[in-house]
Amino acid sequence: MGKGWAKGLTAATDPRVARAAAAHRGQQYERRTPFEQCRWQRASRTTLPLEWSDSMAYIVGLTATDGCLVSGRRAINFKSRDRDLVETYLRVLGRTNAIRAEPTRAGGVVFSTQFHDSTLYEWFRSVGLTPRKSLTLGGFDVPEAQLFPLIRGLLDGDGSIINAVYRADTGRRNDYY
């Protein structure tokens, strides 16, 4: 190696590094070996088309509640106490990734899966999901035909509908319902 490629060089200290970085900016990785020929253990990819459909709306709802877009890694994580829900999530996406059982602090078990899929990650971002979604989640611009599957995913992930009247703060206000 020449003396210009010493340890610790960055784009700020060597113009060759800056040129190389600029040449790759904005490019999308394309696989040279077809995915089917890769021999990774449990390798899989998303087969669900990246467009609004009933199945994709359901996946968006589940990801919005129990899922996570991992910042900086373009990984998607999904956790639930219900193993069947994690299996359904992977099956709808067409993936065969492993499901891990992790202990919780309260002594229970949570099931999770995590995988890298840049195109699915970017599609999720384009429809309104974001990393650290609990701080930034807003509304979804979902087509009306897929509204109910989205709601089903949201409810299966975290929600429930309770139709009841509660008396709150009865110690200070007895007229508040």
N, CA, C and O atoms as a DFTB+ gen file, in Angstrom:
708 C
 N C O
     1  1       0.834      -1.183       0.000
     2  2       0.000       0.000       0.000
     3  2       0.875       1.242       0.000
     4  3       1.949       1.256       0.602
     5  1       0.416       2.272      -0.670
     6  2       1.152       3.532      -0.674
     7  2       0.990       4.241       0.646
     8  3       0.122       3.912       1.455
     9  1       1.841       5.219       0.843
    10  2       1.783       5.914       2.135
    11  2       0.497       6.726       2.295
    12  3       0.157       7.102       3.416
    13  1      -0.237       7.010       1.193
    14  2      -1.487       7.761       1.279
    15  2      -2.624       6.964       1.897
    16  3      -3.608       7.551       2.348
    17  1      -2.515       5.655       1.930
    18  2      -3.592       4.832       2.471
    19  2      -3.265       4.349       3.875
    20  3      -3.515       3.194       4.220
    21  1      -2.717       5.219       4.659
    22  2      -2.390       4.868       6.044
    23  2      -3.676       4.689       6.843
    24  3      -4.751       5.138       6.443
    25  1      -3.536       4.033       7.961
    26  2      -4.665       3.747       8.833
    27  2      -5.328       5.042       9.303
    28  3      -4.644       5.992       9.683
    29  1      -6.658       5.076       9.277
    30  2      -7.394       6.210       9.826
    31  2      -7.706       7.318       8.823
    32  3      -8.170       8.382       9.233
    33  1      -7.473       7.115       7.544
    34  2      -7.776       8.146       6.561
    35  2      -9.275       8.219       6.343
    36  3      -9.961       7.197       6.363
    37  1      -9.778       9.411       6.137
    38  2     -11.189       9.626       5.857
    39  2     -11.313      10.526       4.647
    40  3     -10.313      10.992       4.101
    41  1     -12.544      10.770       4.230
    42  2     -12.785      11.640       3.091
    43  2     -12.263      13.049       3.355
    44  3     -11.919      13.770       2.418
    45  1     -12.203      13.436       4.609
    46  2     -11.711      14.768       4.952
    47  2     -10.197      14.866       4.819
    48  3      -9.676      15.962       4.610
    49  1      -9.474      13.753       4.936
    50  2      -8.014      13.792       4.897
    51  2      -7.412      13.287       3.595
    52  3      -6.230      13.519       3.344
    53  1      -8.187      12.603       2.758
    54  2      -7.641      12.079       1.514
    55  2      -8.677      12.244       0.403
    56  3      -9.775      11.700       0.518
    57  1      -8.369      12.969      -0.655
    58  2      -9.346      13.196      -1.727
    59  2      -9.726      11.915      -2.468
    60  3     -10.803      11.855      -3.062
    61  1      -8.873      10.892      -2.450
    62  2      -9.209       9.627      -3.111
    63  2     -10.385       8.950      -2.411
    64  3     -11.248       8.362      -3.064
    65  1     -10.416       9.033      -1.085
    66  2     -11.524       8.449      -0.323
    67  2     -12.809       9.210      -0.633
    68  3     -13.869       8.606      -0.791
    69  1     -12.714      10.529      -0.719
    70  2     -13.888      11.350      -1.016
    71  2     -14.435      11.036      -2.407
    72  3     -15.648      10.931      -2.584
    73  1     -13.544      10.883      -3.402
    74  2     -13.992      10.563      -4.767
    75  2     -14.675       9.196      -4.808
    76  3     -15.713       9.037      -5.450
    77  1     -14.094       8.215      -4.125
    78  2     -14.673       6.869      -4.115
    79  2     -16.054       6.878      -3.457
    80  3     -16.977       6.216      -3.932
    81  1     -16.191       7.621      -2.376
    82  2     -17.482       7.709      -1.681
    83  2     -18.511       8.414      -2.554
    84  3     -19.659       7.976      -2.629
    85  1     -18.119       9.498      -3.214
    86  2     -19.038      10.253      -4.067
    87  2     -19.508       9.413      -5.249
    88  3     -20.649       9.550      -5.690
    89  1     -18.654       8.559      -5.759
    90  2     -19.019       7.723      -6.902
    91  2     -20.094       6.701      -6.549
    92  3     -20.827       6.257      -7.433
    93  1     -20.206       6.317      -5.283
    94  2     -21.175       5.305      -4.866
    95  2     -22.430       5.889      -4.234
    96  3     -23.379       5.152      -3.965
    97  1     -22.456       7.180      -3.992
    98  2     -23.585       7.815      -3.318
    99  2     -24.858       7.661      -4.138
   100  3     -24.859       7.940      -5.337
   101  1     -25.928       7.225      -3.514
   102  2     -27.227       7.092      -4.160
   103  2     -27.420       5.808      -4.950
   104  3     -28.494       5.599      -5.514
   105  1     -26.423       4.949      -5.006
   106  2     -26.562       3.711      -5.759
   107  2     -27.277       2.655      -4.927
   108  3     -27.197       2.654      -3.698
   109  1     -27.967       1.769      -5.606
   110  2     -28.680       0.670      -4.967
   111  2     -27.881      -0.613      -5.188
   112  3     -27.409      -0.855      -6.298
   113  1     -27.724      -1.424      -4.168
   114  2     -26.997      -2.683      -4.284
   115  2     -27.799      -3.652      -5.137
   116  3     -29.000      -3.826      -4.928
   117  1     -27.138      -4.280      -6.092
   118  2     -27.762      -5.321      -6.886
   119  2     -26.953      -6.596      -6.735
   120  3     -25.734      -6.593      -6.905
   121  1     -27.626      -7.671      -6.420
   122  2     -26.992      -8.956      -6.193
   123  2     -26.478      -9.539      -7.509
   124  3     -27.181      -9.531      -8.520
   125  1     -25.247     -10.043      -7.482
   126  2     -24.675     -10.689      -8.667
   127  2     -25.104     -12.142      -8.768
   128  3     -25.405     -12.634      -9.855
   129  1     -25.132     -12.825      -7.637
   130  2     -25.558     -14.222      -7.609
   131  2     -27.064     -14.244      -7.371
   132  3     -27.530     -13.631      -6.411
   133  1     -27.835     -14.920      -8.202
   134  2     -29.278     -14.993      -7.951
   135  2     -29.553     -15.533      -6.549
   136  3     -28.869     -16.438      -6.071
   137  1     -30.553     -14.968      -5.912
   138  2     -30.851     -15.306      -4.523
   139  2     -31.071     -16.808      -4.344
   140  3     -30.666     -17.382      -3.333
   141  1     -31.712     -17.440      -5.324
   142  2     -32.020     -18.861      -5.214
   143  2     -30.761     -19.732      -5.175
   144  3     -30.801     -20.853      -4.666
   145  1     -29.648     -19.225      -5.707
   146  2     -28.412     -20.000      -5.733
   147  2     -27.560     -19.809      -4.479
   148  3     -26.569     -20.516      -4.292
   149  1     -27.931     -18.877      -3.633
   150  2     -27.180     -18.670      -2.390
   151  2     -27.441     -19.846      -1.453
   152  3     -28.555     -20.368      -1.410
   153  1     -26.443     -20.257      -0.720
   154  2     -26.567     -21.430       0.133
   155  2     -26.561     -21.076       1.616
   156  3     -26.099     -21.861       2.444
   157  1     -27.069     -19.910       1.944
   158  2     -27.132     -19.515       3.345
   159  2     -28.180     -20.357       4.049
   160  3     -29.195     -20.746       3.472
   161  1     -27.901     -20.620       5.298
   162  2     -28.872     -21.367       6.082
   163  2     -30.079     -20.474       6.345
   164  3     -29.934     -19.339       6.799
   165  1     -31.249     -20.983       6.063
   166  2     -32.508     -20.280       6.281
   167  2     -32.614     -18.981       5.486
   168  3     -33.307     -18.057       5.912
   169  1     -31.962     -18.897       4.377
   170  2     -32.049     -17.698       3.550
   171  2     -33.465     -17.567       3.011
   172  3     -34.070     -18.558       2.602
   173  1     -33.981     -16.382       3.009
   174  2     -35.289     -16.138       2.434
   175  2     -35.367     -14.681       2.018
   176  3     -34.527     -13.863       2.393
   177  1     -36.365     -14.384       1.257
   178  2     -36.598     -13.003       0.875
   179  2     -38.093     -12.770       0.833
   180  3     -38.887     -13.710       0.814
   181  1     -38.456     -11.512       0.820
   182  2     -39.856     -11.136       0.798
   183  2     -40.424     -11.402      -0.584
   184  3     -39.894     -10.914      -1.582
   185  1     -41.505     -12.177      -0.645
   186  2     -42.144     -12.455      -1.925
   187  2     -43.429     -11.649      -2.099
   188  3     -43.968     -11.594      -3.204
   189  1     -43.925     -11.029      -1.045
   190  2     -45.129     -10.206      -1.126
   191  2     -44.805      -8.948      -1.935
   192  3     -43.853      -8.244      -1.599
   193  1     -45.569      -8.646      -2.991
   194  2     -45.285      -7.447      -3.795
   195  2     -45.349      -6.174      -2.951
   196  3     -46.199      -6.038      -2.072
   197  1     -44.442      -5.254      -3.233
   198  2     -44.351      -4.007      -2.476
   199  2     -45.312      -2.974      -3.049
   200  3     -44.907      -1.995      -3.677
   201  1     -46.581      -3.218      -2.817
   202  2     -47.652      -2.316      -3.227
   203  2     -48.825      -2.564      -2.288
   204  3     -48.896      -3.597      -1.623
   205  1     -49.748      -1.599      -2.244
   206  2     -50.881      -1.761      -1.349
   207  2     -51.745      -2.930      -1.809
   208  3     -52.161      -2.997      -2.966
   209  1     -52.002      -3.829      -0.900
   210  2     -52.923      -4.952      -1.076
   211  2     -53.462      -5.255       0.310
   212  3     -52.986      -4.693       1.296
   213  1     -54.444      -6.132       0.395
   214  2     -54.970      -6.483       1.720
   215  2     -53.873      -7.081       2.598
   216  3     -53.772      -6.746       3.778
   217  1     -53.055      -7.961       2.030
   218  2     -51.984      -8.597       2.807
   219  2     -50.951      -7.573       3.259
   220  3     -50.513      -7.595       4.409
   221  1     -50.558      -6.669       2.347
   222  2     -49.545      -5.673       2.712
   223  2     -50.102      -4.677       3.733
   224  3     -49.372      -4.237       4.621
   225  1     -51.370      -4.322       3.622
   226  2     -51.971      -3.419       4.603
   227  2     -51.960      -4.065       5.991
   228  3     -51.703      -3.393       6.990
   229  1     -52.239      -5.364       6.048
   230  2     -52.191      -6.097       7.315
   231  2     -50.772      -6.073       7.891
   232  3     -50.590      -5.857       9.089
   233  1     -49.767      -6.295       7.036
   234  2     -48.364      -6.277       7.470
   235  2     -47.978      -4.881       7.963
   236  3     -47.274      -4.758       8.965
   237  1     -48.425      -3.838       7.280
   238  2     -48.123      -2.464       7.727
   239  2     -48.730      -2.224       9.102
   240  3     -48.089      -1.616       9.960
   241  1     -49.956      -2.693       9.327
   242  2     -50.587      -2.549      10.643
   243  2     -49.823      -3.286      11.729
   244  3     -49.614      -2.748      12.816
   245  1     -49.408      -4.507      11.446
   246  2     -48.631      -5.263      12.431
   247  2     -47.284      -4.600      12.704
   248  3     -46.852      -4.524      13.854
   249  1     -46.620      -4.118      11.653
   250  2     -45.316      -3.482      11.820
   251  2     -45.452      -2.177      12.596
   252  3     -44.571      -1.825      13.380
   253  1     -46.547      -1.461      12.382
   254  2     -46.757      -0.201      13.102
   255  2     -46.953      -0.431      14.593
   256  3     -46.652       0.454      15.394
   257  1     -47.447      -1.592      14.980
   258  2     -47.708      -1.841      16.396
   259  2     -46.597      -2.643      17.060
   260  3     -46.026      -2.194      18.054
   261  1     -46.282      -3.812      16.532
   262  2     -45.311      -4.698      17.176
   263  2     -43.974      -4.775      16.445
   264  3     -43.075      -5.496      16.878
   265  1     -43.836      -4.049      15.356
   266  2     -42.607      -4.107      14.569
   267  2     -41.712      -2.916      14.818
   268  3     -42.054      -1.991      15.555
   269  1     -40.547      -2.966      14.178
   270  2     -39.558      -1.906      14.362
   271  2     -38.668      -1.844      13.131
   272  3     -38.200      -2.875      12.647
   273  1     -38.432      -0.635      12.621
   274  2     -37.436      -0.427      11.587
   275  2     -36.155      -0.042      12.311
   276  3     -36.090       1.012      12.944
   277  1     -35.150      -0.881      12.224
   278  2     -33.908      -0.665      12.956
   279  2     -33.115       0.441      12.261
   280  3     -32.784       0.316      11.082
   281  1     -32.814       1.508      12.974
   282  2     -32.104       2.659      12.409
   283  2     -30.724       2.262      11.932
   284  3     -30.010       1.523      12.612
   285  1     -30.345       2.758      10.749
   286  2     -28.997       2.591      10.260
   287  2     -28.656       1.236       9.684
   288  3     -27.618       1.102       9.035
   289  1     -29.474       0.233       9.888
   290  2     -29.134      -1.112       9.408
   291  2     -30.103      -1.624       8.357
   292  3     -29.864      -2.676       7.764
   293  1     -31.180      -0.911       8.114
   294  2     -32.221      -1.343       7.179
   295  2     -32.723      -2.738       7.510
   296  3     -32.987      -3.555       6.627
   297  1     -32.846      -2.981       8.788
   298  2     -33.367      -4.264       9.269
   299  2     -34.777      -4.044       9.793
   300  3     -35.128      -2.951      10.239
   301  1     -35.566      -5.083       9.733
   302  2     -36.938      -5.050      10.224
   303  2     -37.040      -6.084      11.332
   304  3     -36.665      -7.243      11.152
   305  1     -37.551      -5.656      12.479
   306  2     -37.679      -6.512      13.643
   307  2     -39.158      -6.613      13.978
   308  3     -39.876      -5.616      13.904
   309  1     -39.618      -7.793      14.343
   310  2     -41.007      -7.979      14.759
   311  2     -41.022      -8.859      15.991
   312  3     -40.457      -9.952      15.992
   313  1     -41.675      -8.376      17.049
   314  2     -41.758      -9.114      18.316
   315  2     -43.200      -9.205      18.770
   316  3     -43.995      -8.286      18.567
   317  1     -43.521     -10.329      19.387
   318  2     -44.852     -10.516      19.955
   319  2     -44.795     -11.629      20.990
   320  3     -43.938     -12.510      20.921
   321  1     -45.704     -11.583      21.942
   322  2     -45.824     -12.687      22.892
   323  2     -46.508     -13.888      22.255
   324  3     -46.445     -15.005      22.768
   325  1     -47.161     -13.637      21.130
   326  2     -47.894     -14.674      20.412
   327  2     -47.032     -15.223      19.269
   328  3     -46.849     -14.553      18.253
   329  1     -46.512     -16.420      19.435
   330  2     -45.654     -17.011      18.395
   331  2     -46.398     -17.163      17.076
   332  3     -45.814     -16.970      16.009
   333  1     -47.678     -17.506      17.140
   334  2     -48.466     -17.651      15.914
   335  2     -48.513     -16.356      15.120
   336  3     -48.528     -16.388      13.889
   337  1     -48.537     -15.217      15.803
   338  2     -48.568     -13.929      15.115
   339  2     -47.243     -13.677      14.392
   340  3     -47.241     -13.151      13.279
   341  1     -46.126     -14.043      15.008
   342  2     -44.818     -13.896      14.358
   343  2     -44.738     -14.824      13.151
   344  3     -44.220     -14.431      12.105
   345  1     -45.240     -16.044      13.281
   346  2     -45.258     -16.980      12.154
   347  2     -46.135     -16.451      11.021
   348  3     -45.773     -16.562       9.849
   349  1     -47.280     -15.880      11.368
   350  2     -48.171     -15.302      10.358
   351  2     -47.496     -14.146       9.643
   352  3     -47.599     -14.022       8.423
   353  1     -46.802     -13.296      10.399
   354  2     -46.082     -12.148       9.827
   355  2     -45.088     -12.622       8.763
   356  3     -45.055     -12.089       7.654
   357  1     -44.287     -13.619       9.110
   358  2     -43.302     -14.140       8.170
   359  2     -43.964     -14.845       6.981
   360  3     -43.515     -14.702       5.844
   361  1     -45.019     -15.597       7.243
   362  2     -45.693     -16.334       6.177
   363  2     -46.330     -15.384       5.157
   364  3     -46.232     -15.617       3.953
   365  1     -46.976     -14.324       5.625
   366  2     -47.599     -13.366       4.710
   367  2     -46.541     -12.674       3.859
   368  3     -46.764     -12.416       2.676
   369  1     -45.390     -12.371       4.456
   370  2     -44.299     -11.766       3.694
   371  2     -43.617     -12.768       2.763
   372  3     -42.891     -12.369       1.853
   373  1     -43.843     -14.062       2.982
   374  2     -43.213     -15.097       2.175
   375  2     -41.801     -15.420       2.633
   376  3     -40.987     -15.892       1.839
   377  1     -41.502     -15.176       3.888
   378  2     -40.148     -15.395       4.416
   379  2     -40.123     -16.657       5.285
   380  3     -41.154     -17.113       5.778
   381  1     -38.918     -17.205       5.459
   382  2     -38.739     -18.404       6.286
   383  2     -37.690     -18.169       7.362
   384  3     -36.982     -19.098       7.750
   385  1     -37.584     -16.945       7.847
   386  2     -36.567     -16.619       8.840
   387  2     -36.829     -17.318      10.167
   388  3     -37.941     -17.764      10.452
   389  1     -35.775     -17.401      10.964
   390  2     -35.870     -18.030      12.280
   391  2     -36.675     -17.152      13.237
   392  3     -36.713     -15.928      13.108
   393  1     -37.310     -17.807      14.190
   394  2     -38.039     -17.120      15.257
   395  2     -37.329     -17.461      16.559
   396  3     -37.144     -18.634      16.886
   397  1     -36.934     -16.433      17.298
   398  2     -36.230     -16.628      18.576
   399  2     -37.192     -16.402      19.727
   400  3     -38.086     -15.560      19.650
   401  1     -37.000     -17.160      20.788
   402  2     -37.729     -16.962      22.036
   403  2     -36.783     -16.232      22.993
   404  3     -35.677     -16.703      23.258
   405  1     -37.224     -15.082      23.508
   406  2     -36.392     -14.289      24.406
   407  2     -37.129     -14.100      25.732
   408  3     -38.327     -13.818      25.730
   409  1     -36.440     -14.247      26.856
   410  2     -37.099     -14.014      28.147
   411  2     -37.330     -12.523      28.376
   412  3     -36.552     -11.682      27.925
   413  1     -38.416     -12.212      29.085
   414  2     -38.702     -10.829      29.449
   415  2     -38.303     -10.594      30.899
   416  3     -38.061     -11.547      31.640
   417  1     -38.234      -9.356      31.297
   418  2     -37.894      -9.037      32.697
   419  2     -38.942      -9.542      33.673
   420  3     -38.641      -9.855      34.825
   421  1     -40.184      -9.618      33.193
   422  2     -41.275     -10.056      34.068
   423  2     -41.365     -11.580      34.157
   424  3     -42.253     -12.106      34.828
   425  1     -40.458     -12.290      33.491
   426  2     -40.458     -13.740      33.571
   427  2     -41.216     -14.424      32.450
   428  3     -41.323     -15.650      32.441
   429  1     -41.743     -13.660      31.506
   430  2     -42.453     -14.247      30.376
   431  2     -41.514     -14.522      29.211
   432  3     -40.292     -14.497      29.354
   433  1     -42.108     -14.782      28.069
   434  2     -41.340     -15.052      26.854
   435  2     -41.917     -14.204      25.730
   436  3     -43.135     -14.081      25.596
   437  1     -41.045     -13.627      24.931
   438  2     -41.459     -12.892      23.742
   439  2     -40.758     -13.540      22.545
   440  3     -39.590     -13.917      22.628
   441  1     -41.478     -13.662      21.447
   442  2     -40.947     -14.271      20.235
   443  2     -40.595     -13.168      19.249
   444  3     -41.348     -12.207      19.095
   445  1     -39.449     -13.303      18.578
   446  2     -39.037     -12.243      17.658
   447  2     -38.346     -12.811      16.434
   448  3     -37.819     -13.923      16.440
   449  1     -38.369     -12.012      15.396
   450  2     -37.624     -12.301      14.183
   451  2     -37.053     -10.993      13.681
   452  3     -37.647      -9.933      13.880
   453  1     -35.907     -11.062      13.032
   454  2     -35.288      -9.867      12.473
   455  2     -34.614     -10.248      11.158
   456  3     -33.966     -11.291      11.060
   457  1     -34.771      -9.402      10.160
   458  2     -34.179      -9.670       8.858
   459  2     -33.850      -8.357       8.170
   460  3     -34.390      -7.304       8.509
   461  1     -32.955      -8.442       7.199
   462  2     -32.555      -7.290       6.399
   463  2     -33.256      -7.367       5.051
   464  3     -33.186      -8.382       4.358
   465  1     -33.930      -6.284       4.691
   466  2     -34.578      -6.189       3.389
   467  2     -34.686      -4.708       3.051
   468  3     -35.632      -4.039       3.466
   469  1     -33.721      -4.200       2.301
   470  2     -33.662      -2.767       2.007
   471  2     -34.877      -2.267       1.245
   472  3     -35.376      -1.176       1.521
   473  1     -35.356      -3.051       0.292
   474  2     -36.486      -2.570      -0.500
   475  2     -37.770      -2.526       0.330
   476  3     -38.536      -1.569       0.215
   477  1     -38.019      -3.526       1.152
   478  2     -39.190      -3.509       2.028
   479  2     -39.064      -2.382       3.052
   480  3     -40.039      -1.685       3.332
   481  1     -37.876      -2.204       3.605
   482  2     -37.607      -1.132       4.572
   483  2     -37.958       0.229       3.964
   484  3     -38.643       1.036       4.593
   485  1     -37.488       0.476       2.743
   486  2     -37.765       1.759       2.086
   487  2     -39.233       1.892       1.718
   488  3     -39.775       2.996       1.755
   489  1     -39.892       0.785       1.363
   490  2     -41.321       0.858       1.069
   491  2     -42.100       1.217       2.335
   492  3     -43.015       2.040       2.294
   493  1     -41.731       0.595       3.466
   494  2     -42.370       0.948       4.739
   495  2     -42.192       2.439       5.020
   496  3     -43.133       3.112       5.440
   497  1     -40.997       2.945       4.790
   498  2     -40.760       4.376       5.020
   499  2     -41.607       5.233       4.094
   500  3     -42.076       6.294       4.503
   501  1     -41.812       4.803       2.866
   502  2     -42.578       5.587       1.901
   503  2     -44.060       5.667       2.262
   504  3     -44.742       6.604       1.846
   505  1     -44.569       4.697       3.031
   506  2     -45.983       4.724       3.401
   507  2     -46.224       5.303       4.789
   508  3     -47.369       5.381       5.233
   509  1     -45.155       5.711       5.486
   510  2     -45.349       6.400       6.755
   511  2     -44.717       5.773       7.978
   512  3     -44.748       6.386       9.045
   513  1     -44.145       4.581       7.881
   514  2     -43.444       4.006       9.031
   515  2     -42.049       4.615       9.111
   516  3     -41.438       4.915       8.085
   517  1     -41.556       4.794      10.309
   518  2     -40.231       5.376      10.497
   519  2     -39.494       4.637      11.597
   520  3     -40.120       4.000      12.444
   521  1     -38.156       4.716      11.594
   522  2     -37.432       4.226      12.763
   523  2     -37.854       5.058      13.979
   524  3     -38.231       6.222      13.839
   525  1     -37.789       4.467      15.145
   526  2     -38.233       5.130      16.384
   527  2     -39.672       5.623      16.245
   528  3     -39.991       6.759      16.598
   529  1     -40.529       4.749      15.726
   530  2     -41.892       5.125      15.374
   531  2     -42.737       5.581      16.558
   532  3     -43.691       6.336      16.371
   533  1     -42.416       5.149      17.749
   534  2     -43.225       5.576      18.892
   535  2     -43.125       7.083      19.104
   536  3     -44.003       7.683      19.724
   537  1     -42.052       7.701      18.588
   538  2     -41.886       9.149      18.711
   539  2     -42.381       9.905      17.488
   540  3     -42.631      11.108      17.568
   541  1     -42.530       9.212      16.339
   542  2     -42.802       9.920      15.090
   543  2     -43.997       9.409      14.306
   544  3     -44.337      10.001      13.282
   545  1     -44.647       8.345      14.733
   546  2     -45.698       7.729      13.938
   547  2     -46.867       8.685      13.751
   548  3     -47.379       9.261      14.711
   549  1     -47.274       8.839      12.513
   550  2     -48.429       9.670      12.176
   551  2     -49.458       8.815      11.453
   552  3     -49.531       7.603      11.655
   553  1     -50.251       9.464      10.610
   554  2     -51.265       8.750       9.856
   555  2     -50.688       8.066       8.636
   556  3     -49.582       8.381       8.197
   557  1     -51.445       7.129       8.091
   558  2     -51.055       6.420       6.880
   559  2     -51.958       6.870       5.750
   560  3     -53.161       7.047       5.943
   561  1     -51.391       7.054       4.588
   562  2     -52.166       7.387       3.404
   563  2     -52.495       6.085       2.691
   564  3     -51.946       5.778       1.633
   565  1     -53.401       5.333       3.291
   566  2     -53.750       4.008       2.791
   567  2     -54.962       4.134       1.868
   568  3     -55.886       4.890       2.167
   569  1     -54.969       3.406       0.756
   570  2     -56.157       3.402      -0.094
   571  2     -57.366       2.891       0.688
   572  3     -57.242       2.022       1.551
   573  1     -58.519       3.439       0.375
   574  2     -59.731       3.096       1.122
   575  2     -60.026       1.598       1.098
   576  3     -60.540       1.055       2.076
   577  1     -59.707       0.927      -0.006
   578  2     -59.972      -0.511      -0.120
   579  2     -59.149      -1.330       0.871
   580  3     -59.539      -2.444       1.220
   581  1     -58.015      -0.794       1.332
   582  2     -57.150      -1.526       2.259
   583  2     -57.250      -1.007       3.695
   584  3     -56.446      -1.391       4.543
   585  1     -58.211      -0.154       3.972
   586  2     -58.332       0.419       5.314
   587  2     -58.643      -0.649       6.367
   588  3     -58.021      -0.656       7.430
   589  1     -59.580      -1.539       6.095
   590  2     -59.950      -2.541       7.093
   591  2     -58.846      -3.569       7.346
   592  3     -58.641      -3.943       8.500
   593  1     -58.123      -4.046       6.322
   594  2     -56.976      -4.920       6.627
   595  2     -55.901      -4.205       7.452
   596  3     -55.266      -4.829       8.302
   597  1     -55.687      -2.901       7.212
   598  2     -54.731      -2.138       8.025
   599  2     -55.205      -2.093       9.480
   600  3     -54.419      -2.318      10.400
   601  1     -56.477      -1.804       9.678
   602  2     -57.033      -1.756      11.037
   603  2     -56.933      -3.126      11.701
   604  3     -56.635      -3.216      12.891
   605  1     -57.177      -4.182      10.949
   606  2     -57.038      -5.537      11.500
   607  2     -55.614      -5.788      11.983
   608  3     -55.413      -6.371      13.048
   609  1     -54.620      -5.346      11.200
   610  2     -53.223      -5.495      11.610
   611  2     -52.919      -4.690      12.862
   612  3     -52.215      -5.168      13.751
   613  1     -53.445      -3.469      12.940
   614  2     -53.234      -2.639      14.131
   615  2     -53.852      -3.292      15.370
   616  3     -53.249      -3.299      16.443
   617  1     -55.055      -3.837      15.210
   618  2     -55.727      -4.475      16.346
   619  2     -55.070      -5.796      16.727
   620  3     -54.936      -6.095      17.913
   621  1     -54.660      -6.591      15.744
   622  2     -53.979      -7.849      16.060
   623  2     -52.659      -7.590      16.767
   624  3     -52.245      -8.380      17.615
   625  1     -51.994      -6.491      16.428
   626  2     -50.709      -6.169      17.046
   627  2     -50.842      -5.671      18.464
   628  3     -50.227      -6.230      19.373
   629  1     -51.618      -4.647      18.673
   630  2     -51.659      -4.014      20.000
   631  2     -53.047      -3.750      20.539
   632  3     -53.213      -3.571      21.746
   633  1     -54.017      -3.722      19.705
   634  2     -55.251      -3.080      20.119
   635  2     -56.384      -3.972      20.518
   636  3     -56.354      -5.199      20.418
   637  1     -57.377      -3.275      20.975
   638  2     -58.665      -3.870      21.274
   639  2     -59.683      -2.745      21.238
   640  3     -59.332      -1.570      21.351
   641  1     -60.926      -3.108      21.081
   642  2     -61.995      -2.112      21.084
   643  2     -62.861      -2.408      22.296
   644  3     -63.395      -3.508      22.442
   645  1     -62.991      -1.431      23.145
   646  2     -63.810      -1.583      24.342
   647  2     -64.864      -0.492      24.303
   648  3     -64.544       0.693      24.218
   649  1     -66.107      -0.898      24.366
   650  2     -67.203       0.054      24.355
   651  2     -67.772       0.111      25.765
   652  3     -68.640      -0.685      26.124
   653  1     -67.287       1.043      26.554
   654  2     -67.716       1.139      27.944
   655  2     -67.567       2.585      28.419
   656  3     -66.882       3.387      27.784
   657  1     -68.202       2.903      29.517
   658  2     -68.089       4.213      30.143
   659  2     -67.335       4.023      31.449
   660  3     -67.693       3.169      32.260
   661  1     -66.312       4.804      31.648
   662  2     -65.496       4.702      32.853
   663  2     -65.614       5.980      33.659
   664  3     -65.755       7.072      33.108
   665  1     -65.555       5.828      34.960
   666  2     -65.486       6.988      35.846
   667  2     -64.032       7.165      36.213
   668  3     -63.443       6.337      36.908
   669  1     -63.463       8.251      35.739
   670  2     -62.059       8.535      36.019
   671  2     -61.956       9.678      37.011
   672  3     -62.828      10.546      37.058
   673  1     -60.905       9.683      37.797
   674  2     -60.626      10.790      38.706
   675  2     -61.789      11.062      39.657
   676  3     -62.138      12.217      39.905
   677  1     -62.385      10.003      40.185
   678  2     -63.556      10.166      41.047
   679  2     -63.214      10.798      42.378
   680  3     -64.108      11.271      43.079
   681  1     -61.942      10.818      42.745
   682  2     -61.551      11.445      44.009
   683  2     -61.697      12.959      43.971
   684  3     -61.983      13.579      44.996
   685  1     -61.509      13.546      42.830
   686  2     -61.603      15.005      42.718
   687  2     -62.889      15.462      42.043
   688  3     -63.430      16.513      42.387
   689  1     -63.384      14.678      41.081
   690  2     -64.575      15.100      40.355
   691  2     -65.509      13.906      40.215
   692  3     -65.155      12.918      39.571
   693  1     -66.660      13.981      40.791
   694  2     -67.603      12.881      40.703
   695  2     -68.503      12.987      39.472
   696  3     -69.300      12.088      39.205
   697  1     -68.377      14.078      38.726
   698  2     -69.200      14.259      37.536
   699  2     -68.453      13.971      36.232
   700  3     -68.978      14.225      35.148
   701  1     -67.224      13.440      36.334
   702  2     -66.405      13.213      35.148
   703  2     -66.524      11.763      34.694
   704  3     -66.246      10.845      35.465
   705  1     -66.930      11.557      33.461
   706  2     -67.076      10.204      32.870
   707  2     -66.263      10.115      31.615
   708  3     -66.244       9.071      30.964
